[in-house]
Amino acid sequence: MTAASSATTTNIMLAIYEKKTNSIDLYRPLRQYISYTYSEREAVNLEDDLSTVKTLRSDIERIPDPSPTTRRDLLISYFKALCLIETRFPISPDRDHINTIQFTWFDAFKQKQKAVQQNIHLEKAAILFNLGAVYSQLGLSYDRTTVEGRRLASHAFIAAAGAFAYLRDNASTKASMGNSTTVDLSVECAGMLERLMLAQAQECVFENTIAKGSTPGVCSKISRQVGLYYEEALAALGAAPLKDHFEKAWIAHVQLKASLFYSEACYRYGLELHEKEEIAEEIARLKSGVSALTEAKKSSKGAPAQILDAISKLEVNLNRNLERAMKENERVYLMRVPSPSSLAALPAFSMVKSMQMNDVLDASKEKMFSSLVPDSSAKALSRYTEMVDEVIRTQAEKLQQGSELTRVRLKEMDLPDSILALEGNFSLPEDLKNEVEMVQASGGPAGLEAELQQLRDLRRVNQELLVQTEELLQKEAAEDAQFRSQFGTRWTRPQSSTLTKTLQERLNKFAANLKQAGESDARIERSVREHSALMSILNHRPIEAALPSLSRPIMSLDANEDAMVGALKQSLRQLETLGAQRAGLEDMLKEMKRKDDILPKLMTSTGSYEDLFRKEIAKYDHVCEEIAQNIEAQEQLLMQIQAQNEEFGAVFNLEDYKGSRERCYKQIQAALAKCKEIKDNFNEGLKFYVTLQDAINNIKQQCSDFVMTRNIQCREMMEDVQRKMAGFSFQERESAGPYPSVGQSRPRPSPQQITEHQSISHPPPQTPYYSRPAEQPMHGYGHPPPPYTAPQQPPPYHVPPSTAAPYPPPSSTAPYPPPNTQQRPPIGHEYGQPAYPGWRGPYYDAPAEQPGSLPRPPYTIPNPYHPHQSGYHKQ
């Protein structure tokens, strides 16, 4: 036994020393057995396996390796080898077996005591004990002053607990048979060490919980479980055969730790009670903690100083809080303090459990001695296993049928639901409750108004975008009309109305869509108002509050309702007990099969295998009898419950209650269906408005491009008209006009000049609502403008409506029409007619250039209009 401590004064823990052994030679006896039983050739073939076993045993005998991890891996490898040896080499005092091997192991706690046996069970048990000891030493090797170190130490102690639990369940009993045994390998000692390792693992978790600053209630539960584990270990140390087998320092350590963590739990629980102003119980808990520490210090002789120091500090804290609570109670609360014996047990919560070692110690995948298979023993064992499996399968089916019969019969009688309804503990069917919780989590009926507002906001944004787009065209048309009036016949370019006909038609269609969408929104609002009463049932939280209750009869002749209900509940508890017994019987069968190892008997048996099988299989008979009695008792009890339930139903008018409950279920289902229908309509509307907004932004961009192009045409035409008015002849223009032919270059005005001209003569075009993709060429200088009189193309944003009609009737579940969008005309297509007769400027005839080769056109002035910035649009 070793001890270690860290900066945390309470973190002093125990580790276990390994058992010592004497040297033995496994190589020679095993090789002789192979050569004699099988053949010399087989012995030669298995030379490597025999040498491996010899090396493993020699390493086990050496002084323990300074590295606990290396020692752990060695012990696991040797244990797997022993499992393979056990099934192939009969080691016993019998003359026909390997009788020259004697395993000797000394007690880990009283090294003068030793066990000497001629069977492999002692060897396996000792190796498992040492594996648990090495895991405990590994736990002490970590730096437990850090969070990570305590986490690793906790895992190591959990593994140690798993090793000792595996020893207790699989090897202790076999190793303790005979006269030569040691206490450290007993079932009681292995169980005590498991509890001790779990206590230390939980203690590491507690210290990390404190370091994280968890609430006093959580710390109290974890601390209490530490104390419980120590108390269980202490109880085992005080009972036979462990009593007087351990040093007094061990007993004092475990006893003080048990008291320390019980008092720590009282202290933490008292902090939580103080926050709740439950002063009376706080005083009682603190007194109980102080009393436990006072009692523990009486038997603290030989205990480590660190634990005694921790006890003193905790006692000071307990007394300080106790004094404060008593003063507050005397001055303010004046509550009666209960006696500590009347208090309920402190709540506890375990954060650790023993590691399952089956996978760690599984030797089924090892190849050592795989060629040695005693044929007769293997076949006989397989036959016996089939017999056991048949017994267990038959009995398991009976148990399952009994449980299923109980479930069906109780459901037919509406039990225990009717009893729970009488007590107010009723609930919805699981699937229906899940649907209600999903609807409530998304806002429920009360959240529909917010979704209606989303639709209104989106409709308003689309309407504003549409108005802005129309204003662009109207402003351009007004300017064109002004210049046409000013210059008369000299203003020869086409009128705006002839070029914007297609755009205007599309805008009109969008306006019609918006109008119909508004009607659909109104239908949704009416549906919400009309069905608000139906859906209001979903606003109950929890939803069980909406269910009807089963009430007692108003008048009673003999007032025996309580006795009737009590008798029925008692019968149900008896039925539940029978069910628990069935589960225990099934586990018992599986446990018996797990421990049912007749291989040694098969290998030593000289008589008939069938006689041995009958004798061995008979040990399952008493379990089969208990199963039959359980099934019969259940049938009698079900008949009794049926009679009691009929009387209960008649007195409490159970049929009316069931009818009202079913009606309530149907109302909830109808409300869920209507709520889902309305939310689907909401989603359809949101999808419609978002798609339509993209389409309007698209056509708004087209209109902006159109206005920009018309402004350029307007400027150049004004220059041309001004030249004519200044006296230039038509012949001069014919020979050397200002408009070069295709392939000629003309000076292009600088972006600054264009910007200045636009800022003086024409209002700037508005920036589109969205960014144009980088790969699409800009319409502007050096590129042909889009032909706005081109034939209408299929809409790019068309969303297929959920119904055949584009404008569904009010009853439709998809109320919104698909937005009537249209693709922008392809680049390179000519206008329907030239800007004016004879005009072919560089805007049309300039050589094609790569997208992005020109500076960005000077019409990206920020849009003064900002879309609605609600939370929906940010999504």
CORFENRA-V295728 format. One record per backbone hydrogen bond with DSSP energy under -1.0 kcal/mol. NH is the residue of the N-H (numbers start at 0). CO is the residue of the C=O. If there is no record, write none. Layout:
[[NH:CO] [NH:CO]]
//
This chain:
[[1:14] [3:12] [10:7] [11:9] [12:3] [14:1] [21:103] [29:25] [30:26] [31:27] [32:28] [33:29] [34:30] [35:31] [36:32] [37:33] [42:38] [43:39] [44:40] [45:41] [46:43] [49:45] [50:46] [51:47] [52:48] [53:49] [54:50] [55:51] [56:52] [57:53] [58:54] [59:55] [60:56] [61:57] [70:66] [71:67] [72:68] [73:69] [74:70] [75:71] [76:72] [77:73] [78:74] [79:75] [80:76] [81:77] [82:78] [83:79] [84:80] [85:81] [86:82] [87:84] [88:84] [97:89] [98:96] [102:116] [104:114] [105:19] [106:112] [112:109] [114:104] [116:102] [123:119] [124:120] [125:121] [126:122] [127:123] [128:124] [129:125] [130:126] [131:127] [132:128] [133:129] [134:130] [135:131] [136:132] [137:133] [138:134] [139:135] [140:136] [143:141] [145:142] [149:145] [150:146] [151:147] [152:148] [153:149] [154:150] [155:151] [156:152] [157:153] [158:154] [159:155] [160:156] [161:157] [162:158] [163:159] [164:160] [165:161] [166:162] [167:163] [168:164] [169:165] [170:166] [171:166] [174:170] [175:171] [180:178] [184:181] [185:182] [189:185] [190:186] [191:187] [192:188] [193:189] [194:190] [195:191] [196:192] [197:193] [198:194] [199:195] [200:196] [201:197] [202:198] [203:199] [204:200] [205:201] [206:202] [207:203] [208:204] [209:205] [210:206] [211:207] [212:209] [213:208] [218:214] [219:215] [220:216] [221:217] [222:218] [223:219] [224:220] [225:221] [226:222] [227:223] [228:224] [229:225] [230:226] [231:227] [232:228] [233:229] [234:230] [235:231] [236:232] [237:233] [238:235] [241:238] [242:238] [244:241] [250:246] [251:247] [252:248] [253:249] [254:250] [255:251] [256:252] [257:253] [258:254] [259:255] [260:256] [261:257] [262:258] [263:259] [264:260] [265:261] [266:262] [267:263] [268:264] [269:265] [270:266] [271:267] [272:268] [273:269] [274:270] [275:271] [276:273] [277:272] [278:276] [281:277] [282:278] [283:279] [284:280] [285:281] [286:282] [287:283] [288:284] [289:285] [290:286] [291:287] [292:288] [293:289] [294:290] [295:291] [296:292] [298:295] [299:296] [302:299] [307:303] [308:304] [309:305] [310:306] [311:307] [312:308] [313:309] [314:310] [315:311] [316:312] [317:313] [318:314] [319:315] [320:316] [321:317] [322:318] [323:319] [324:320] [325:321] [326:322] [327:323] [328:324] [329:325] [330:326] [331:327] [332:327] [333:328] [341:338] [342:339] [348:220] [354:157] [360:356] [365:362] [369:366] [371:368] [377:373] [378:374] [379:375] [380:376] [381:377] [382:378] [383:379] [384:380] [385:381] [386:382] [387:383] [388:384] [389:385] [390:386] [391:387] [392:388] [393:389] [394:390] [395:391] [396:392] [397:393] [398:394] [399:395] [400:396] [401:397] [402:398] [403:399] [404:400] [405:401] [406:402] [407:403] [408:404] [409:405] [410:406] [411:407] [412:408] [413:410] [414:409] [417:413] [419:415] [420:416] [421:417] [422:418] [424:419] [432:428] [433:429] [434:430] [435:431] [436:432] [437:433] [438:434] [439:435] [440:436] [441:437] [442:439] [443:438] [446:443] [447:444] [450:446] [451:447] [452:448] [453:449] [454:450] [455:451] [456:452] [457:453] [458:454] [459:455] [460:456] [461:457] [462:458] [463:459] [464:460] [465:461] [466:462] [467:463] [468:464] [469:465] [470:466] [471:467] [472:468] [473:469] [474:470] [475:471] [476:472] [477:473] [478:474] [479:475] [480:476] [481:477] [482:478] [483:479] [484:480] [485:481] [486:482] [487:483] [489:486] [490:487] [491:489] [499:495] [503:499] [504:500] [505:501] [506:502] [507:503] [508:504] [509:505] [510:506] [511:507] [512:508] [513:509] [514:510] [515:511] [516:512] [517:513] [518:514] [519:515] [520:516] [521:517] [522:518] [523:519] [524:520] [525:521] [526:522] [527:523] [528:524] [529:525] [530:526] [534:530] [535:531] [537:534] [538:535] [539:536] [544:541] [545:542] [546:543] [563:559] [564:560] [565:561] [566:562] [567:563] [568:564] [569:565] [570:566] [571:567] [572:568] [573:569] [574:570] [575:571] [576:572] [577:573] [578:574] [579:575] [580:576] [581:577] [582:578] [583:579] [584:580] [585:581] [586:582] [587:583] [588:584] [589:585] [590:586] [591:587] [592:588] [593:589] [594:590] [596:594] [601:597] [602:598] [603:599] [604:600] [611:607] [612:608] [613:609] [614:610] [615:611] [616:612] [618:615] [619:616] [620:617] [623:619] [624:620] [625:621] [626:622] [627:623] [628:624] [629:625] [630:626] [631:627] [632:628] [633:629] [634:630] [635:631] [636:632] [637:633] [638:634] [639:635] [640:636] [641:637] [642:638] [643:639] [644:640] [645:641] [646:642] [647:643] [648:644] [649:645] [650:646] [651:647] [653:648] [656:652] [657:653] [658:654] [659:655] [660:656] [661:657] [662:658] [663:659] [664:660] [665:661] [666:662] [667:663] [668:664] [669:665] [670:666] [671:667] [672:668] [673:669] [674:670] [675:671] [676:672] [677:673] [678:674] [679:675] [680:676] [681:677] [682:678] [683:679] [684:680] [685:681] [686:682] [687:683] [688:684] [689:685] [690:686] [691:687] [692:688] [693:689] [694:690] [695:691] [696:692] [697:693] [698:694] [699:695] [700:696] [701:697] [702:698] [703:699] [704:700] [705:701] [706:702] [707:703] [708:704] [709:705] [710:706] [711:707] [712:708] [713:709] [714:710] [715:711] [716:712] [717:713] [718:714] [719:715] [720:716] [721:717] [722:718] [723:719] [724:720] [725:721] [726:723] [727:722] [732:728] [733:729] [734:730] [735:731] [743:740] [753:749] [754:750] [755:751] [756:752] [757:753] [758:754] [759:755] [760:756] [761:757] [775:772] [782:779] [787:785] [789:786] [811:808] [820:818] [828:825] [838:835] [843:840] [844:840] [845:841] [852:849] [858:856] [874:871]]
//
